[in-house]
Amino acid sequence: MLDHLISWASILFSGIALIVAMRVQRRQPELIAKQIAEIDRGARERHSAQLVVQLRRRADTAGAQGLCRISITNGGPAEAREIDLQFPDGDSPIPLDEARAKLPISVLQADGEVSLVAAISMDNAPPFHVILTWRDGRGEQTQETTLA
């Protein structure tokens, strides 16, 4: 009697194991696709630059008009190339000679920063609508922001 009970229990456990194995096998292509997508996402992120543009006021002119800086920093793991800054509203605070000398920025390394002079006046005051474009390992990137 005990032999029959052990036999039935082993058949039952084998059946359960078979059902679980079939479910896993059925989901295996989906799981593999998810793993491949995650690997691809990681590879793309390793080749991406993460640029941030900010308006920084000099410490001695805080709250007042005067000389400021527009800072472009790369917080990503990859370098950025052909970086350009556009002011679509035509209100660029960057003096023309500064823009001609520094823009477009050919290369900005990871954790690098470039600073541009910004002349703020009553006629040309923040906020400024900005379009930042660059190339990295993912291709051409665009970011729109407001500098205040």
WOLIN-V681567 format. One record per backbone hydrogen bond with DSSP energy under -1.0 kcal/mol. NH is the residue of the N-H (numbers start at 1). CO is the residue of the C=O. E is the energy in kcal/mol with one decimal. If there is no record, write none. Layout:
nh: [NH & NH]
co: [CO & CO]
e: [E & E]
This chain:
nh: [5 & 6 & 7 & 8 & 9 & 10 & 11 & 12 & 13 & 14 & 15 & 16 & 17 & 18 & 19 & 20 & 21 & 22 & 23 & 24 & 25 & 26 & 27 & 28 & 31 & 32 & 33 & 34 & 35 & 36 & 37 & 38 & 39 & 40 & 41 & 42 & 43 & 44 & 45 & 46 & 48 & 52 & 54 & 56 & 58 & 61 & 64 & 68 & 69 & 70 & 71 & 72 & 73 & 74 & 75 & 78 & 80 & 81 & 82 & 83 & 84 & 86 & 90 & 99 & 100 & 101 & 102 & 103 & 105 & 108 & 111 & 112 & 114 & 116 & 118 & 119 & 120 & 121 & 128 & 130 & 131 & 132 & 133 & 134 & 135 & 136 & 137 & 139 & 141 & 143 & 145 & 147]
co: [1 & 2 & 3 & 4 & 5 & 6 & 7 & 8 & 9 & 10 & 11 & 12 & 13 & 14 & 15 & 16 & 17 & 18 & 19 & 20 & 21 & 22 & 23 & 24 & 27 & 28 & 29 & 30 & 31 & 32 & 33 & 34 & 35 & 36 & 37 & 38 & 39 & 40 & 41 & 42 & 45 & 73 & 71 & 69 & 67 & 58 & 61 & 118 & 56 & 116 & 54 & 114 & 52 & 112 & 50 & 48 & 108 & 135 & 106 & 105 & 133 & 131 & 87 & 95 & 96 & 97 & 98 & 99 & 83 & 80 & 74 & 109 & 72 & 70 & 68 & 93 & 66 & 124 & 147 & 145 & 86 & 143 & 84 & 141 & 81 & 139 & 47 & 136 & 134 & 132 & 130 & 128]
e: [-2.0 & -2.4 & -2.1 & -2.7 & -2.4 & -2.4 & -2.1 & -2.6 & -2.7 & -2.3 & -2.4 & -2.4 & -2.5 & -2.4 & -2.3 & -2.5 & -2.5 & -2.2 & -2.2 & -2.4 & -2.5 & -2.2 & -1.7 & -1.0 & -2.4 & -2.7 & -2.3 & -2.0 & -2.2 & -2.5 & -2.3 & -2.2 & -2.2 & -2.6 & -2.4 & -2.2 & -2.2 & -2.4 & -2.4 & -1.7 & -1.3 & -2.2 & -2.4 & -3.7 & -1.0 & -1.5 & -2.4 & -2.6 & -3.1 & -3.0 & -2.9 & -2.9 & -2.6 & -2.5 & -2.8 & -1.3 & -2.6 & -2.9 & -1.7 & -2.7 & -2.6 & -2.5 & -2.3 & -2.5 & -2.5 & -1.8 & -2.0 & -2.4 & -2.6 & -2.7 & -2.2 & -2.0 & -2.4 & -2.5 & -2.7 & -3.2 & -1.4 & -1.5 & -2.3 & -3.0 & -2.5 & -3.2 & -2.4 & -1.9 & -2.7 & -2.1 & -2.0 & -1.9 & -3.4 & -2.6 & -2.3 & -3.0]
